[in-house]
Amino acid sequence: FNRLAHCLFWMLILSCGLPHLAHAQIKLDRLFPPVVAVGVETEVTAEGKFQKWPPDVACDSADVSISIGKDSGKLTVNIADDALPGVAWIRFFDDQSATALVPLVLSAVKVFSETEPNDKRTQANQISVPTVVVGRLSKSGDSDAYGVSVKDGQTLVVSATANQILKSPMDAVLQLTDLRGNVLAQSDDVRGLDPQIVFTADADQDFLIRIFAFPEIANSTVGFGGSAAFVYSLDVTTGPFVDHVASDGETIVPFGHN
């Protein structure tokens, strides 16, 4: 009994002397939208858990300027006019903890944010090319549709980014359909779990791009998945698209479409 009392005494002393152990870990889950255009000022929402606002913020790119808003989670992001497309990595920190790194993709073309509802063909958001679409499959059963016009002979590329860079816990599926809903092309896993469609039109035509997803880790649910974490972007273009590059150490050769 004396030994137990002795241990409890010192545990009490240590807990009183280390108040920082009770400090909540700051947590940054994602940024939305996860893609911003070069040379543009964009309002971005930081999603996570922040006991005190504002936190300190760090970014690995000098081309990205981040202003912290007064309201929790609100940021203003400015990207330099001459910034190169790519991925900037951001984290929050305070005097006792730091978050994991979260990606912010920099785009050379305009960024279009989805407008709900857009589940049905008649509700599809109309987009022009080239553009990067940002959206979220926010609940179970959710799907998003986008309308796009393509000229005869043009090759349309639709490339999704979700699981690979954005770390969204989703296995996305892309469909390209006509306006009646007939599926002309479908893609599941092209870049890891992220799909990509390449389709050449044989006439001037309006298409629908449809995206839905299943959970990254399969469960017993039969149906489309969705949650706040199911964030994605779609590169949509009929212009040049680099799929990958190869190098022999001296020369870099791009491979892609158009």
C-alpha positions in Angstrom: 0.0 0.0 0.0 2.8 2.4 0.9 4.5 1.8 -2.5 1.2 2.4 -4.3 0.6 5.7 -2.4 4.2 6.8 -3.2 3.6 6.2 -7.0 0.3 8.1 -6.9 1.9 11.0 -5.1 4.6 11.4 -7.7 2.2 11.0 -10.6 0.1 13.8 -9.1 3.2 16.0 -8.8 4.3 15.3 -12.4 0.9 16.0 -13.8 0.7 19.3 -12.0 4.1 20.3 -13.2 3.5 19.5 -16.9 0.4 21.4 -17.8 1.4 21.4 -21.5 0.5 17.7 -21.8 -3.2 18.8 -21.6 -2.8 21.0 -24.7 -4.9 19.9 -27.6 -3.1 18.9 -30.8 -3.8 21.4 -33.6 -5.2 19.5 -36.7 -5.4 20.5 -40.3 -7.3 18.0 -42.4 -7.5 19.7 -45.7 -7.9 23.0 -47.6 -11.0 23.7 -49.8 -10.8 24.5 -52.6 -7.7 22.3 -52.8 -6.7 23.9 -56.2 -6.1 27.6 -56.8 -5.2 29.5 -60.0 -1.8 31.2 -60.5 -2.0 35.0 -60.3 -5.4 34.9 -58.5 -6.5 35.8 -55.0 -8.7 33.0 -53.6 -10.7 32.6 -50.4 -9.8 29.2 -49.0 -11.3 27.3 -46.0 -9.0 25.3 -43.7 -10.8 22.3 -42.3 -9.7 20.7 -39.1 -9.6 21.4 -35.3 -8.2 24.6 -34.1 -8.5 25.3 -30.3 -7.2 28.8 -30.8 -7.4 31.0 -33.9 -5.3 32.2 -35.6 -2.5 29.6 -35.8 0.9 30.2 -37.4 1.2 29.0 -41.0 4.2 27.7 -43.0 4.4 27.0 -46.7 7.3 25.5 -48.7 6.7 27.8 -51.7 7.7 31.4 -51.8 5.1 32.0 -54.6 2.2 31.4 -52.1 1.1 34.2 -49.7 -1.4 33.2 -47.0 -3.4 35.8 -45.0 -5.2 34.5 -41.9 -8.8 35.7 -41.6 -10.5 36.8 -38.4 -13.0 33.9 -38.6 -11.8 30.4 -37.7 -10.7 28.5 -40.8 -10.8 31.4 -43.2 -7.7 32.1 -45.3 -6.9 34.4 -48.3 -4.4 32.8 -50.6 -2.5 34.8 -53.2 -0.4 33.1 -55.9 2.3 35.0 -57.7 1.7 35.7 -61.4 4.9 33.9 -62.4 4.4 30.9 -60.2 4.9 27.5 -61.8 2.0 24.9 -61.7 2.6 22.2 -59.1 1.9 21.4 -55.4 2.6 23.7 -52.4 2.7 22.1 -49.0 1.2 23.9 -46.0 1.0 23.3 -42.3 -0.3 25.1 -39.2 1.5 25.2 -36.0 1.3 26.8 -32.6 3.7 27.0 -29.6 3.2 23.3 -28.7 2.1 21.3 -31.8 2.1 21.2 -35.6 -0.1 19.7 -38.2 0.7 17.3 -40.9 1.5 18.8 -44.3 -1.5 19.5 -46.5 -1.3 20.0 -50.3 -2.5 23.1 -52.2 -2.4 22.6 -56.0 -1.4 25.5 -58.2 -3.1 25.6 -61.6 -2.1 27.4 -64.7 -5.8 27.6 -65.9 -8.9 28.9 -64.3 -10.5 27.0 -61.4 -14.3 26.2 -61.3 -16.0 25.3 -58.1 -19.0 23.0 -58.3 -22.5 24.3 -57.4 -24.9 21.9 -55.7 -27.3 20.4 -56.6 -25.6 18.8 -59.6 -26.4 15.1 -59.1 -28.9 14.8 -62.0 -28.2 15.2 -65.7 -30.6 18.2 -65.8 -28.6 19.8 -62.9 -25.1 19.5 -64.5 -22.8 22.5 -64.0 -21.8 23.9 -67.4 -18.0 24.3 -67.8 -15.7 25.5 -70.6 -12.3 24.1 -71.4 -9.6 24.2 -70.4 -10.5 24.3 -66.7 -9.9 22.6 -63.4 -13.1 21.7 -61.5 -13.0 21.3 -57.7 -15.8 19.6 -55.9 -16.7 17.3 -53.0 -18.8 14.1 -52.8 -20.2 15.2 -49.4 -22.6 12.4 -48.5 -23.3 8.8 -49.2 -25.0 8.4 -52.6 -23.6 11.6 -54.0 -22.5 12.1 -57.6 -21.6 15.2 -59.5 -22.2 16.1 -63.2 -20.7 18.7 -65.5 -21.6 19.6 -69.0 -19.0 20.3 -71.7 -19.0 21.0 -75.4 -16.4 19.4 -77.7 -15.8 20.0 -81.4 -15.5 17.3 -84.1 -12.1 15.7 -84.0 -11.1 17.2 -80.6 -9.7 14.9 -78.0 -11.2 15.5 -74.5 -9.1 14.7 -71.5 -10.7 14.4 -68.1 -8.2 13.5 -65.3 -9.3 13.2 -61.7 -7.0 14.0 -58.7 -8.3 12.8 -55.3 -6.6 9.8 -53.6 -3.1 10.3 -54.9 -2.2 13.9 -54.1 -5.2 15.1 -52.0 -5.2 11.9 -50.0 -9.0 11.7 -50.2 -10.1 8.3 -48.9 -12.1 7.5 -52.1 -11.9 5.3 -55.1 -13.4 7.5 -57.8 -15.1 6.5 -61.1 -15.4 8.8 -64.1 -18.1 8.5 -66.8 -18.5 10.4 -70.1 -22.1 10.3 -71.3 -24.3 11.9 -73.9 -27.1 14.1 -72.8 -29.5 11.1 -72.5 -27.2 9.4 -70.1 -25.7 6.7 -72.4 -22.2 5.9 -71.2 -19.6 6.5 -73.9 -16.5 6.0 -71.7 -15.8 4.9 -68.2 -12.6 4.9 -66.1 -11.9 3.6 -62.7 -8.2 3.1 -61.8 -5.6 4.8 -64.0 -3.3 6.7 -61.6 -3.6 4.6 -58.6 -7.2 4.9 -57.5 -7.7 8.1 -59.6 -9.5 7.7 -63.0 -8.8 9.4 -66.3 -10.8 9.5 -69.6 -9.4 10.3 -73.0 -12.1 10.5 -75.7 -12.0 11.8 -79.3 -15.3 13.3 -80.6 -16.5 12.3 -84.1 -18.9 15.2 -84.3 -19.6 18.5 -82.6 -21.3 17.3 -79.4 -22.3 18.1 -75.8 -21.2 15.7 -73.2 -21.8 15.1 -69.5 -18.9 14.3 -67.2 -20.0 12.3 -64.2 -18.0 11.5 -61.1 -18.9 9.2 -58.1 -16.8 7.2 -55.7 -16.6 4.2 -53.4 -14.7 4.2 -50.1 -10.9 3.6 -50.5 -11.3 0.7 -48.0 -14.2 -1.4 -49.0 -17.0 -2.0 -46.5 -20.4 -3.8 -46.4 -22.3 -0.8 -47.8 -23.6 -1.3 -51.4 -23.7 2.2 -53.0 -21.7 5.3 -53.6 -19.6 6.7 -50.8 -19.3 10.3 -49.7 -18.1 12.4 -46.8 -16.4 15.8 -46.1 -13.1 14.1 -46.9 -14.2 13.1 -50.5 -12.6 16.1 -52.1 -11.5 16.0 -55.8 -10.4 18.0 -58.7 -10.9 17.4 -62.5 -8.5 18.6 -65.1 -10.7 19.1 -68.2 -9.1 20.1 -71.5 -9.0 19.6 -75.3 -5.6 21.1 -75.3 -2.1 19.7 -74.5 -2.1 17.4 -71.5 1.1 15.9 -70.0 0.4 12.4 -68.6 3.9 11.6 -67.6 7.6 12.2 -68.5 10.6 10.0 -69.0 14.3 11.0 -68.7 17.7 9.5 -69.5 19.4 11.9 -67.2 20.0 14.5 -69.9 16.8 14.8 -71.9 13.2 14.9 -70.6 10.5 13.6 -72.9 6.9 14.3 -72.1 4.1 11.8 -73.0 0.4 12.7 -73.1 -2.4 13.9 -75.4 -3.0 16.7 -77.9 
